[in-house]
Amino acid sequence: MTSLADLDISKPFVATVVSNERITPDSSEEDIRNIVIELDQEDFTYNVGDSIALLVPGPHEFGKEYHVRLYTIAGGEKTEDGKPLLTLCVKRCFYIDEYSGEKYEGKASNYFCDRVPGDKLTMAGPFKGAFRIPEDEDTNMLMVGLGTGIAPFRAFVRHIYDERGGWKGKVRLFFGAKTGLEMIYMNDKQDDFANYYDEKTFKAFEAVSPRPALDAPIALDQSIEQNAQEVWDMVRDPDTYVYVAGHEQVGELLDQAMAKIAGSEEKWQQRKAELKAGKRWMELMY
Ligand SMILES: Cc1cc2nc3c(=O)[nH]c(=O)nc-3n(C[C@H](O)[C@H](O)[C@H](O)COP(=O)(O)OP(=O)(O)OC[C@H]3O[C@@H](n4cnc5c(N)ncnc54)[C@H](O)[C@@H]3O)c2cc1C
């Protein structure tokens, strides 16, 4: 991926917040939001998996005009008068300063999560995503997304079943959060993927943390192991694309899970290298 400093933000535009809804329950420590924004320009075109930049106005350190961060476009519609309406899935981030030990708010995510309907935002993009949907609809797709990494896959699944009208290859989605309650787009309010359970080729599996209170990692391994044969057959099939998205931790968890079902770390790394060499492995980690 190009670095943030290389993004072309020379033509910023204004977006208006239409809605901002918390999709994790109040009892959850994680604040993840479904934010819908309306863009002024009708000619905004993007591909599934692309992202958009939020430009947070200063003052910032080193005299920077904007603090720039990217958010994946999770869904798109049009208003009655033809304006693009984009859905984004945003997690409120915090970080602990390693020297002082103090907790700081992530600038862009907190700014974004605090906006209310009617607020104006400065944005730029779209920016090309790391993912590409194969042309051939017999291709299998294995998707793994943790936390807000679900955003591109929401757009994917909608695109292939609603816009393209169906998919013949297998589509398998493994996704997870720290607790079942935080299962984005799978709780009562946002049970989005359920719309696709009738599709013969689509299956989604959730992975949750076994010990959420202790901040244990998400049990992606268990979820993958329960489907070990199918997952391993898919990754060995030359007609499969693998997509991985979310916080850096998703890569490690996936490697651990896949090494188990492959029989060894070495076997998995070898297959992963082949997938990468064949351009069948795509990842978006942040
Ligand atoms: C292509 C792409 C797509 C993305 N899509 C999404 C998405 O759909 N949804 C989503 O929620 N996020 C997404 N992200 C992540 C998002 O862009 C931001 O990185 C995230 O929201 C945090 O930004 P922030 O400005 O709130 O935090 P920042 O203020 O930038 O801080 C965030 C991180 O910076 C580090 N950091 C910064 N300053 C310090 C310091 N002084 N000491 C220690 N650590 C520090 C920490 O690691 C911290 O976790 C995406 C990222 C990329 C690259």
The ligand as a Gaussian input file, in Angstrom:
#p B3LYP/6-31G(d) Opt

LIG

0 1
 C       -6.418000       1.101000       3.788000
 C       -6.901000       1.295000       5.215000
 C       -8.240000       1.105000       5.508000
 C       -8.711000       1.280000       6.811000
 N      -10.037000       1.064000       7.086000
 C      -10.497000       1.270000       8.347000
 C      -11.881000       1.052000       8.635000
 O      -12.683000       0.675000       7.777000
 N      -12.293000       1.290000       9.908000
 C      -11.434000       1.705000      10.918000
 O      -11.910000       1.904000      12.044000
 N      -10.120000       1.889000      10.654000
 C       -9.642000       1.699000       9.402000
 N       -8.312000       1.914000       9.143000
 C       -7.458000       2.444000      10.248000
 C       -7.582000       3.997000      10.281000
 O       -7.073000       4.546000       9.080000
 C       -6.798000       4.660000      11.426000
 O       -5.481000       4.156000      11.422000
 C       -7.425000       4.450000      12.810000
 O       -8.756000       4.968000      12.833000
 C       -6.611000       5.167000      13.893000
 O       -6.428000       6.513000      13.496000
 P       -6.468000       7.714000      14.561000
 O       -6.174000       8.996000      13.873000
 O       -7.724000       7.647000      15.381000
 O       -5.320000       7.350000      15.555000
 P       -3.860000       7.992000      15.627000
 O       -3.966000       9.305000      16.335000
 O       -3.199000       7.991000      14.334000
 O       -3.201000       6.881000      16.548000
 C       -3.394000       5.549000      16.168000
 C       -2.196000       4.656000      16.345000
 O       -1.008000       5.389000      16.129000
 C       -0.038000       4.975000      17.016000
 N        0.458000       6.170000      17.745000
 C        0.273000       7.410000      17.288000
 N        0.888000       8.269000      18.102000
 C        1.467000       7.567000      19.090000
 C        2.212000       7.899000      20.250000
 N        2.529000       9.179000      20.556000
 N        2.646000       6.922000      21.065000
 C        2.332000       5.640000      20.778000
 N        1.624000       5.266000      19.703000
 C        1.182000       6.210000      18.879000
 C       -0.625000       3.927000      17.901000
 O       -0.191000       2.667000      17.415000
 C       -2.096000       4.065000      17.706000
 O       -2.779000       2.851000      17.787000
 C       -7.816000       1.695000       7.850000
 C       -6.472000       1.870000       7.547000
 C       -6.009000       1.665000       6.258000
 C       -4.542000       1.865000       5.984000

